Structures are given as structure tokens and as C-alpha cells.
Amino acid sequence: MKILKHIALASSLLTLSSCKEFLKENPTGFITPSSNVSSVKVARAYANAGYANLQGLLAGQASSYGGNTWNLLEFMTGKANSDLGQTGFINFENLSYNNTSFYVDTWWLQLYQGVGACNLAIQSIPTINASGLTDAQKTNMLAEAHTLRALYYFFLVRMYGAVPSVTAVPTDLNLNLPRTPAKDIYDKIIIPDLLTAEASTLPWQDNTGKVSMGMVESLLADVYLTYAGAAINGGAQYYAESAKRSLNVIQKGGYTLFPNYTDMINPANKNTGEFIFQVQYAASVPSTNPLTALTIPNYSGISKYSDEYGSVYPTPEFIKSFPAGDKRVQEKQFFYTSYPSIKTGQTVTFKNTYIYKWFDVNAVTNTAKSDLNYTIYRLADVYLMYAEASNRAEGAPNANAISYVNKIRARANLAPIGALSQTAFEQEVWLQRYFELCFENKMWFDMIRTRKVHNDVTGNWDSFVGHKTVFGATFTEKNLLFPVPKQESDVNPNLLPNNTGF
């Protein structure tokens, strides 16, 4: 299988350098699975390698203009539009995408390369006996690798369903592995990996960007919440497990909501405050964050970027679905509608509303290189995971759950909620997830696990299957999973049959 050859031959080669603060070593050579090396730096290099493919979550798509993997999960919601036909948007707008469409193959490639790097770390770190490297340090480095492998597989099973189980570095080129059911991937890889990491002594926070206990517990809360819902339908007890982990983060992690939404686009706040775990970026090629340019209105002339892509922006219906007075939809909070021209200083008014969540002022006006991090988990997300999971586990919202939802509403200048039924409270949580976490690659996964879609026109919660988007396309069973990429199934027939409808 093509991707597994990459794992064996390419991505398992570890350079002693990687991205940002905690990966500062200059390249001094390469480490292969057969290398005989033993030092603290080498152990750290193995652990660091697992982080590299996180940047693949925003990777550029070959043969596209303004196309990055991030686009896929926003296009699919039916709540995003695009200025660029070249990004393949039309195929997702009308749901005519297939196993050769943009992004589907790049996600698969990046995720399995990440798995490969983590497998090498998990295999190699225990064998290193170096002066100054303690058993506790090894345990924590392994916890990082197990957590990252769980994260990569968590994306894989939610996107593709049954996928090959790869938990060791290949020793030969017999790589035509079959697909393993998603539930088995959860039971045998994702959850055990996270329980292993949970038993470590990782700190609750890490402001250099490494995996912390806050990340471990946030991811485990998300995994259990997803496992309890569709498509696994694991059982009510997993809602309780999810609530337990998210409450741990809230009560023990020391994280706090930022007072202002714009605090989240201040580079000085990276890896602090509300942020639990982020993909690290720096204002230097190739590690500059691509989302600023991707979300600037197409050729609007407001920035130093030569390319202003306008790849993704919200539909008018989504913007109108926010409640009256919601601060998040006010100008230059989560969105914006105008900005001064970089040449004349005169205000440019856009034809649409665009995303401000990734607006790096210094990059736009000065450097054209954004070093904003990309957030995987932040406290607001964990508040809402706890609210949803505890409500399901206990049959009604408890005082903490109501309080956490009201903290999010208060920042949005919305009135607090009072006593609600279990169903009404759940729908309020879902709605706050839509508004608070929009365009953070969360909404599509929420739609899949709840099998519900908020209808921005009627205000109802539609069943996923049968929901008609504002573009006139209707979700079917086919759309619950992405297809296995053709370039993978062509070289590994064991990946077939493909997912329903492909």
C-alpha cells in the first residue's frame, strides 16, 4: 500500500529538527529504525517526530490554488462557500465528490505518516539507555507518542471508518493490509493509547506546545463522547467517561477563557490561557500558518499577501442563524465585512462576510507570514463536551453543565439559560458548539456523531440523512464517510470494497 511504503521508507526517517520552540535542534543527521544511537536528544527527537504531521492538518493540496486539507471539513458542512472554483469546492457543494477528489487523499497520507512516526517513537524510546534519561522521562515521551497516535487514528476512523491497523514499524514490504473495523481501532489502539498516556506524569499544561495531561484528557473526553454516539453507539457509560475527563481538565488544568475573542489571534497568547493543545507554527517558511491567506477575501487588496484566496467563508444563512446581539458575529470578532486597503488606506467593503478567526494583523499588514498556531482543543470546547456528556450520562443538566454553557454565552453577550429539559439543553449545547467552534474543523464531526444538522433557515435540528443544504444538495448515508482514496486502493486491493456509495 502506497502510504505504508511512505511510513516504512520515508516518514520513519527522523531528522533531529522539527517545528517551533520545543523542536529547536539544527539538523545534524538522520535516524533510521536500524540506527544504534543512545542519548537524551535522540529520545526527544523520536518523540518530537510525532508532531510533524500535525501541520498536515492544514497541508496544501497538490494541483490546487488556495486549497488546503482544512477546507474539506468546512466544505462538507454545507455552511461554507468559496471564492475559488479551483479548490474543488463545487464537488463538495453538490456532494458529487469521489475517491479522486481533492483533499481526501492528502488527509489519508498525512495521518498515516503521523502514525508511522509515532510507531517508531513507541518502538524505539524504550530501547534507549542514556545517561540522564530517566524512566519517568521515557514514560512521558511515550505518553506523547501514544496520544498523538491516538489523535491521528481518531481522525482516520471518523473520516474513513474501517482503516488498516498499523501499530509497528514495518519490517518488509508486504504492506497490503486489510481494513480493520472502526470499533476495533477504538478498542485496540485509540482508547488504550490514551489510557496509557493518562497513567503518565505529564504536566497539566505545556506552554511550549507539547502534549500535556490537559491534551490527553481533552482528547479522551472527545473520544468517549464520539464512541458513545454514532457510528459506534458504544453505550451510555461512555458519556460518563467523557464527562469525567472533561471535568478533570476544567478543574485541574488551570485553563481560563480569554476575555476577548481577539485574544485568540494574538500570537503572544499561543499555548496559554484557553488553549489546551495547538499545532505549532512560526513566521518562517515552510512552517508559516496558511489559514490567514486562505481566508482573506479573494484579491481584495487588504494585505501584503500576493495571494488572497478567499477559499472558505460562511454562508449568509449561517451568519443569520446567530441570535440577536451575539458578540461572535459582530464585526472583527469571529467574522468581518471590511478592512482598509493596504495601498490606499481606504476601507474596502467585501461582497460577503469573511472569517476573522485566523486574521493575523502583523502578517496581513507587514510580513505576509503568519505564526498563529492552529488549535486542536481549547477550554470552550471542553466546557461544551462536559455539558453534553454529563447531560446524557445523568439524564438532565447539572449545575456545573449549566454554568459552563453560561460562561460561553456570557462572553458572547447572551443572557444565561435557566432550567431546561435534557433534550432542550442538549440542543442548546449543540448550537453553542456550532457558533463557538465554527470553522475550527469541529462541526462536521459533530454532525456525524449526533446524526443531526442545524437547519439555518428553519432553526430546526434536521436528521443528517435527508438534510438539504442551502446549496440544494441532500445528505445521504454515502456522506457519513469519505471514500478510501483511489491511489491507495489501486495499489492495495485489500482496501476494497470502498465505503458505501463509492
C-alpha positions, 0 to 999 in steps of 0.5 A: 500500500502506497502510504505504508511504503511512505511510513516504512521508507520515508516518514520513519526517517527522523531528522533531529529538527522539527517545528517551533520552540520545543523542536529547536535542534539544527539538523545534524543527521538522520535516524533510521529504525536500524540506527544504534544511537543512545542519548537524551536528544535522540529520545526527544527527537523520536518523540518530537517526530510525532508532531510533524504531521500535525501541520498536515492538518492544514497541508496544501493540496497538490494541483490546487490554488488556495486549497488546503486539507482544512477546507474539506471539513468546512466544505462538507458542512454545507455552511461554507462557500468559496471564492475559488472554483479551483479548490474543488469546492463545487464537488463538495457543494453538490456532494458529487465528490469521489475517491479522486477528489481533492483533499481526501487523499492528502488527509489519508497520507498525512495521518498515516505518516503521523502514525508511522512516526509515532510507531517508531517513537513507541518502538524505539524510546524504550530501547534507549539507555542514556545517561540522564534519561530517566524512566519517568522521562521515557514514560512521558515521551511515550505518553506523547507518542501514544496520544498523538497516535491516538489523535491521528487514528481518531481522525482516520476512523471518523473520516474513513471508518474501517482503516488498516491497523498499523501499530509497528514499524514495518519490517518488509514490504508486504504492506497490503493490509486489510481494513480493520473495523472502526470499533476495533481501532477504538478498542485496540489502539485509540482508547488504550493509547490514551489510557496509557498516556493518562497513567503518565506524569505529564504536566497539566499544561505545556506552554511550549506546545507539547502534549500535556495531561490537559491534551490527553484528557481533552482528547479522551473526553472527545473520544468517549463522547464520539464512541458513545454516539454514532457510528459506534453507539458504544453505550451510555457509560461512555458519556460518563467517561467523557464527562469525567475527563472533561471535568478533570481538565476544567478543574485541574488544568488551570485553563481560563477563557480569554476575555476577548475573542481577539485574544485568540489571534494574538500570537503572544497568547499561543499555548496559554490561557484557553488553549489546551493543545495547538499545532505549532507554527512560526513566521518562517517558511515552510512552517508559516500558518496558511489559514490567514491567506486562505481566508482573506477575501479573494484579491481584495487588496487588504494585505501584503499577501500576493495571494488572497484566496478567499477559499472558505467563508460562511454562508449568509444563512449561517451568519443569520442563524446567530441570535440577536446581539451575539458578540461572535458575529459582530464585526472583527470578532469571529467574522468581518465585512471590511478592512482598509486597503493596504495601498490606499488606506481606504476601507474596502467593503467585501461582497460577503462576510469573511472569517476573522478567526485566523486574521493575523494583523502583523502578517496581513499588514507587514510580513505576509507570514503568519505564526498563529498556531492552529488549535486542536482543543481549547477550554470552550470546547471542553466546557461544551463536551462536559455539558453534553456528556454529563447531560446524557450520562445523568439524564438532565443538566447539572449545575456545573453543565449549566454554568459552563454553557453560561460562561460561553454565552456570557462572553458572547453577550447572551443572557444565561439559560435557566432550567431546561429539559435534557433534550432542550439543553442538549440542543442548546449545547449543540448550537453553542458548539456550532457558533463557538467552534465554527470553522475550527474543523469541529462541526462536521464531526459533530454532525456525524456523531449526533446524526443531526444538522442545524437547519439555518433557515428553519432553526430546526435540528434536521436528521443528517440523512435527508438534510438539504443544504442551502446549496440544494444538495441532500445528505445521504448515508454515502456522506457519513464517510469519505471514500478510501482514496483511489491511489491507495486502493489501486495499489492495495486491493485489500482496501476494497470494497470502498465505503458505501456509495463509492 
